[in-house]
Amino acid sequence: MPNKPIIIGVGGVFTAEDAYRKIKAGASLIELITGMIFEGPQAISDIKLGLVKLHQKDDYKNISEAVGKEQTILSSSIKSSNQKHSRQ
């Protein structure tokens, strides 16, 4: 990924679903301190196993294929909204 910024998903990651949302929004790294503080070190393993299930459910061969997949949906929505406002 040359010249591409590294996005780190931080804060409020307690479950695989939390981490997966951040990954699909563009994060290629996830910080798990919050989950570990409240759930203990087992949270890492639980999240890892959950991520495997989630990315397989979405038919990705590996988790890196999911990085930023919802970013294009969000970008399109923002562009559309900006175009509406610029016409007013």
C-alpha positions in Angstrom: 0.0 0.0 0.0 2.4 2.7 -1.1 1.5 6.3 -0.2 -1.6 5.2 1.6 -2.2 6.4 5.1 -2.4 3.9 7.9 -5.7 4.2 9.8 -5.9 2.9 13.3 -9.3 2.1 14.7 -9.3 3.1 18.4 -11.8 3.3 21.2 -14.8 1.2 22.2 -13.7 -2.1 20.7 -15.3 -4.8 22.9 -16.5 -7.3 20.2 -15.5 -8.6 16.8 -18.4 -6.5 15.4 -16.9 -3.3 16.8 -13.5 -4.1 15.3 -15.1 -5.2 11.9 -17.0 -1.9 11.6 -13.7 0.0 12.0 -12.0 -2.3 9.5 -14.7 -1.8 6.9 -14.5 1.9 7.5 -10.8 1.9 6.6 -8.8 0.9 9.6 -6.0 -1.5 8.9 -5.0 -1.7 12.6 -7.2 -2.0 15.6 -6.3 -0.9 19.1 -7.9 -3.2 21.7 -7.0 -1.6 25.1 -10.6 -0.6 26.0 -11.9 -4.2 25.5 -9.0 -5.7 27.4 -9.4 -3.4 30.4 -13.1 -4.3 30.7 -13.2 -7.8 29.4 -9.6 -9.1 30.2 -7.0 -10.5 27.8 -9.4 -13.2 26.6 -11.1 -10.4 24.6 -8.2 -10.5 22.0 -8.9 -14.2 21.2 -12.6 -13.7 21.2 -12.3 -10.7 18.8 -9.9 -12.6 16.6 -12.1 -15.6 16.2 -15.2 -13.4 15.7 -13.4 -11.5 12.9 -12.6 -14.7 11.1 -16.3 -15.6 11.1 -17.4 -12.1 10.0 -15.0 -11.8 7.1 -15.8 -15.4 5.9 -19.5 -14.6 6.1 -18.8 -11.7 3.7 -16.9 -14.0 1.4 -13.5 -12.4 1.9 -10.5 -14.8 1.8 -8.7 -12.7 4.4 -9.5 -9.7 6.6 -7.4 -7.3 4.6 -10.0 -7.6 1.8 -12.5 -5.9 4.1 -10.4 -2.8 4.8 -12.3 0.3 3.6 -15.2 -1.6 1.9 -17.7 0.7 3.5 -15.6 3.7 3.0 -16.8 4.0 -0.6 -20.4 3.9 0.5 -19.7 6.7 3.0 -17.7 8.8 0.5 -20.5 8.5 -2.1 -23.0 9.6 0.5 -20.9 12.6 1.6 -20.3 13.7 -2.0 -24.0 13.5 -2.7 -24.8 15.5 0.3 -22.2 18.1 -0.5 -23.5 18.4 -4.1 -27.1 19.1 -2.7 -25.8 21.8 -0.4 -23.6 23.5 -3.1 -26.7 23.9 -5.3 -28.6 25.7 -2.6 
